Amino acid sequence: MVLKYNIAIVDDHPMILNGLIAYLKSVSYVETINGFLNINDFKAWIVQNPIDIAILDLRIHDKDGGFELAAHLKKEYPQTKILIYTAHLNSSYIMDCMSIGVNAYICKDSPVQEIKNAIAAFNKNEIYYSDDVAKLIKQHKKLYFSTLTNDELLSKREIEILRMICKGLNAEQIGAALFISKNTARKHRQNIMSKTDCHNVQELWQYASANRLLSEKY
């Protein structure tokens, strides 16, 4: 089932903002689209107008306002998906965004089609990176947790359980879905955390996201 999304864009470049609005109006699974040139107008508007997806520039009026806004939205509107659309292909920016749970990171040098791809990924509850961002993540060891391939590090069952953990399922829910006991589900989780050197769900999400394990291709 393809969902219809209410989307807002915050970008202080009028040409980019208007171009994105025009492009997204042609996407079949976009219900509404609203654009804002400054953060304050958007924050006042969203109080009365809940949205499904926020597309944010990182640097707004020469400040890191987009990142701060993303963190604010994750806290106040946790159901809103955050798509960062920025000119900054920078590993520290990417890692910071991953740490607060941003759902997509796309460089403005990428084809605009990448935004449509990201929204399609949201429909499957997946994280999305444009190709250049994904390559940068792989190039910097600090942005992923192992030099082993996923097949070497985790079994197919462990990858399946990791994906379920990242979707917010607890041991009892995982056990019911896979027809195993909740204790077995807990043991799998412990093994996954040990293998990946992760210590909490946020780190597991970062690992899965950086290694692109949130899609069904594994």
C-alpha positions as CSV (number, residue, x, y, z in Angstrom):
1,M,0.0,0.0,0.0
2,V,1.4,3.4,-1.0
3,L,0.8,6.1,1.5
4,K,-0.1,9.7,0.7
5,Y,2.3,12.2,2.4
6,N,1.9,15.7,3.7
7,I,5.2,17.4,3.2
8,A,6.9,20.7,4.2
9,I,10.2,22.1,2.9
10,V,12.4,24.5,4.7
11,D,15.2,26.1,2.5
12,D,16.3,29.7,2.4
13,H,17.1,29.5,-1.4
14,P,13.9,30.5,-3.3
15,M,14.9,28.8,-6.5
16,I,15.6,25.5,-4.8
17,L,12.5,25.8,-2.7
18,N,10.2,26.5,-5.7
19,G,11.9,23.9,-7.8
20,L,11.3,21.2,-5.1
21,I,7.7,22.2,-4.7
22,A,7.1,22.0,-8.4
23,Y,8.8,18.6,-8.6
24,L,7.0,17.1,-5.7
25,K,3.6,18.3,-7.0
26,S,4.1,15.8,-9.8
27,V,4.7,12.8,-7.4
28,S,1.6,10.7,-7.1
29,Y,2.0,9.8,-3.4
30,V,2.4,13.4,-2.3
31,E,-0.9,14.8,-0.8
32,T,0.1,18.3,0.2
33,I,3.3,20.3,-0.1
34,N,4.2,23.6,1.7
35,G,7.4,25.6,1.5
36,F,9.1,28.0,3.9
37,L,12.1,30.3,3.6
38,N,12.8,30.6,7.3
39,I,12.5,28.4,10.3
40,N,10.4,30.6,12.5
41,D,7.5,30.6,10.0
42,F,7.7,26.9,9.7
43,K,7.7,26.3,13.5
44,A,4.7,28.5,14.0
45,W,2.8,26.8,11.1
46,I,3.5,23.1,12.1
47,V,1.9,23.5,15.5
48,Q,-1.5,23.5,13.7
49,N,-0.5,21.6,10.6
50,P,1.0,18.1,11.4
51,I,3.1,16.7,8.5
52,D,4.5,13.3,7.5
53,I,7.8,14.5,6.0
54,A,10.0,17.5,6.6
55,I,12.7,18.3,3.9
56,L,15.3,20.5,5.5
57,D,18.4,22.3,4.3
58,L,21.2,22.0,6.9
59,R,22.6,25.5,6.6
60,I,19.9,28.1,6.8
61,H,20.8,31.8,6.8
62,D,24.5,30.8,7.3
63,K,23.7,28.9,10.5
64,D,23.2,25.2,11.4
65,G,19.5,25.9,11.7
66,G,18.4,22.9,9.7
67,F,20.2,20.5,12.0
68,E,18.8,22.2,15.1
69,L,15.3,22.1,13.5
70,A,15.7,18.4,12.7
71,A,16.6,17.7,16.4
72,H,13.6,19.8,17.5
73,L,11.2,17.9,15.2
74,K,12.5,14.5,16.3
75,K,11.7,15.5,19.9
76,E,8.4,17.3,19.4
77,Y,7.0,15.5,16.4
78,P,8.7,12.0,16.5
79,Q,6.4,10.6,13.8
80,T,7.6,13.1,11.2
81,K,10.2,11.7,8.8
82,I,13.2,14.0,8.4
83,L,14.9,14.3,5.0
84,I,18.1,16.4,4.9
85,Y,18.7,18.0,1.5
86,T,21.9,19.9,1.6
87,A,25.0,21.0,-0.4
88,H,27.2,19.8,2.4
89,L,28.7,16.4,1.7
90,N,30.5,16.2,5.0
91,S,31.1,13.2,7.2
92,S,30.7,15.1,10.5
93,Y,27.3,16.5,9.3
94,I,26.2,13.0,8.2
95,M,27.2,11.4,11.5
96,D,25.5,14.1,13.5
97,C,22.3,13.6,11.6
98,M,22.5,9.9,12.0
99,S,22.9,10.3,15.7
100,I,19.6,12.1,16.1
101,G,17.7,9.7,13.9
102,V,17.4,11.6,10.6
103,N,15.6,9.4,8.0
104,A,17.3,10.4,4.8
105,Y,20.4,12.5,3.8
106,I,20.7,13.7,0.2
107,C,23.3,15.9,-1.3
108,K,22.0,18.7,-3.6
109,D,24.5,17.6,-6.3
110,S,22.5,14.4,-6.7
111,P,19.6,14.1,-9.2
112,V,16.3,15.4,-7.8
113,Q,14.9,11.9,-8.4
114,E,16.8,10.9,-5.2
115,I,14.1,12.7,-3.1
116,K,11.4,10.6,-4.8
117,N,13.4,7.5,-4.0
118,A,13.8,8.6,-0.4
119,I,10.0,9.1,0.0
120,A,9.4,5.6,-1.5
121,A,11.9,4.2,1.0
122,F,9.9,5.9,3.8
123,N,6.8,4.0,2.6
124,K,8.7,0.8,3.5
125,N,10.0,2.2,6.8
126,E,13.6,2.4,5.4
127,I,16.4,4.9,5.8
128,Y,17.8,6.4,2.6
129,Y,21.0,8.0,1.5
130,S,21.9,9.4,-1.9
131,D,24.7,7.4,-3.6
132,D,27.4,10.0,-2.8
133,V,26.5,10.0,0.9
134,A,26.4,6.2,1.0
135,K,29.9,6.1,-0.6
136,L,31.2,8.6,2.0
137,I,29.9,6.6,4.8
138,K,31.7,3.5,3.5
139,Q,34.9,5.4,3.1
140,H,35.1,6.6,6.7
141,K,35.6,3.9,9.2
142,K,34.2,6.1,11.9
143,L,30.9,6.0,10.2
144,Y,30.4,2.2,10.3
145,F,31.3,-0.4,12.8
146,S,33.0,-3.3,11.0
147,T,35.2,-4.1,8.0
148,L,33.5,-7.5,7.7
149,T,30.8,-8.0,5.2
150,N,27.3,-8.4,6.5
151,D,27.2,-12.0,5.5
152,E,30.4,-12.7,7.5
153,L,29.3,-10.7,10.6
154,L,25.6,-11.5,11.0
155,S,23.4,-14.4,9.9
156,K,20.3,-13.9,7.8
157,R,18.2,-14.5,10.9
158,E,20.2,-11.9,12.9
159,I,19.8,-9.4,10.1
160,E,16.1,-10.0,10.1
161,I,15.9,-9.5,13.9
162,L,18.1,-6.4,13.7
163,R,15.7,-4.9,11.2
164,M,12.8,-5.7,13.6
165,I,14.6,-4.1,16.5
166,C,15.1,-1.0,14.4
167,K,11.4,-0.9,13.7
168,G,10.8,-0.7,17.5
169,L,9.7,-4.3,18.2
170,N,10.5,-5.7,21.6
171,A,11.6,-9.3,22.4
172,E,8.0,-10.6,22.9
173,Q,6.8,-9.1,19.6
174,I,9.9,-10.4,17.7
175,G,9.3,-13.9,19.2
176,A,5.7,-13.9,18.2
177,A,6.5,-12.8,14.6
178,L,9.2,-15.4,14.2
179,F,7.6,-18.2,16.3
180,I,10.4,-18.3,18.8
181,S,10.4,-17.6,22.5
182,K,11.0,-14.1,23.8
183,N,14.1,-15.5,25.6
184,T,15.5,-16.7,22.3
185,A,14.7,-13.3,20.8
186,R,16.6,-11.7,23.7
187,K,19.6,-14.0,23.1
188,H,19.7,-13.1,19.4
189,R,19.6,-9.4,20.3
190,Q,22.5,-9.9,22.8
191,N,24.5,-11.8,20.1
192,I,23.8,-9.0,17.5
193,M,25.0,-6.3,20.0
194,S,28.1,-8.3,20.8
195,K,29.0,-8.9,17.2
196,T,28.4,-5.3,16.1
197,D,29.9,-3.7,19.3
198,C,26.7,-1.8,19.9
199,H,25.4,-1.0,23.3
200,N,21.9,0.3,22.7
201,V,19.1,0.6,20.1
202,Q,20.4,3.9,18.8
203,E,23.8,2.4,18.0
204,L,22.1,-0.7,16.5
205,W,20.1,1.7,14.3
206,Q,23.3,3.6,13.3
207,Y,25.0,0.3,12.4
208,A,22.0,-1.0,10.4
209,S,21.6,2.4,8.6
210,A,25.3,2.8,7.8
211,N,25.5,-0.8,6.4
212,R,22.1,-0.3,4.6
213,L,20.6,-3.3,6.4
214,L,17.2,-1.6,6.8
215,S,16.1,-2.6,3.3
216,E,14.8,-6.0,2.4
217,K,17.6,-6.8,0.0
218,Y,19.5,-8.8,2.7
